[in-house]
Amino acid sequence: MLAVCVFCGSSDAVPPASLELATAVGTELARRGHRLVSGGGGVSLMGALARAARDGGAFTVGVIPRVLVGWEVADEEADELVITDDMRSRKQEMDRRADAFLVLPGGLGTLEELFEIWVARTLGMHNRPIVVLDPDGVFAPLRMQVERLVVDGFARPSATEAVAWVTDVGDAFDQLELATTTPPPSAAEVLEAEP
């Protein structure tokens, strides 16, 4: 059983397909016997994800800053709802509780969460898997931008290898589960292998 931290949007203006994706992720997470760690919101993708996970029998942990309890409508149904003082302590608590990270479509907050764990992984500060599930190509320009940074020498090739990009819910969980059973190379090994 993995504690899967899912980063995703909380905006009410998202396409219906994104809500369906979040529901499918929550359902599959529960079917595979994993726990959910999320941003603690009860609306939009966050809410759909948590409800589907609980409907399938998964244990859900929501972590939300006090200032967002009203904005994101805290997920009062969470098995454990953690209220933090600010955004930084929210991310720290989610990180602390996670065995793996799954990123769904979202806005600036989702991007911030993705980049923080991505950078930490490329620096060897953790070796937990990161999977971006993006069936509709919301993050395709971001992926291209990072590839350009590698080509131009601003980022190491290991940066692109630190994240798995998938379009299918089952593939996303397969990647997370495989990566947690296969030890990744150490930061020193990655640096030695790069030109």
C-alpha positions, 0 to 999 in steps of 0.5 A, spaced: 500 500 500 502 506 497 500 513 500 499 517 494 500 524 494 495 527 488 496 534 486 490 537 482 486 543 481 481 546 485 478 551 480 470 551 479 471 553 472 475 546 469 472 542 464 468 536 465 473 531 462 478 533 468 473 532 473 472 525 470 479 524 470 480 525 478 474 521 479 477 515 475 484 516 479 480 516 486 477 510 484 483 506 481 487 508 487 482 505 492 481 499 487 489 498 488 489 499 496 492 505 496 491 511 501 490 518 498 494 524 500 491 531 497 490 538 498 484 537 503 479 541 498 472 539 497 471 542 490 473 541 483 478 536 482 480 535 489 473 534 491 472 529 486 478 525 487 477 524 495 470 522 494 471 517 489 477 514 493 473 514 499 467 511 495 472 505 494 474 504 501 481 508 501 483 512 507 484 519 505 488 525 508 487 532 506 492 537 508 489 544 507 492 551 510 487 555 514 486 561 509 484 556 504 479 552 508 473 557 506 476 558 499 477 551 497 471 548 502 475 544 506 474 536 505 470 535 512 469 528 510 476 526 509 478 520 514 484 525 517 483 533 515 490 537 517 489 544 517 496 548 516 498 555 518 500 556 511 502 554 504 509 552 505 507 547 511 501 544 507 506 542 502 511 540 507 506 536 510 503 532 504 511 531 502 512 528 509 506 523 508 507 521 501 510 515 498 509 517 491 506 523 487 501 523 482 500 530 478 493 531 475 491 538 471 491 544 475 493 551 476 499 555 478 498 551 485 499 545 482 505 547 478 508 550 484 507 543 487 510 539 481 516 543 481 518 543 488 518 535 488 521 535 481 527 539 483 528 536 490 528 529 486 533 532 481 537 534 486 537 527 490 533 530 496 528 524 495 527 518 490 520 517 490 516 517 483 513 523 480 508 521 475 504 526 471 497 524 468 495 528 462 491 525 457 488 532 454 495 535 454 494 540 459 502 540 461 504 538 454 507 545 453 511 545 460 514 538 458 516 541 451 519 547 455 523 543 460 526 539 454 528 545 451 532 547 458 535 541 457 537 542 450 540 549 452 544 546 457 540 550 463 537 543 466 541 536 466 538 530 462 536 527 469 531 532 469 527 529 464 528 522 467 525 524 474 518 525 471 514 520 468 508 522 463 502 518 462 495 519 459 492 513 462 490 512 469 492 505 469 499 506 466 499 512 472 499 507 477 503 502 474 508 507 473 508 509 481 508 502 483 513 499 479 518 505 481 517 504 488 519 497 488 525 498 483 530 502 487 532 508 483 540 510 482 543 515 487 544 522 485 551 521 485 550 515 480 546 520 476 551 525 476 556 521 474 552 518 468 551 525 465 556 528 460 
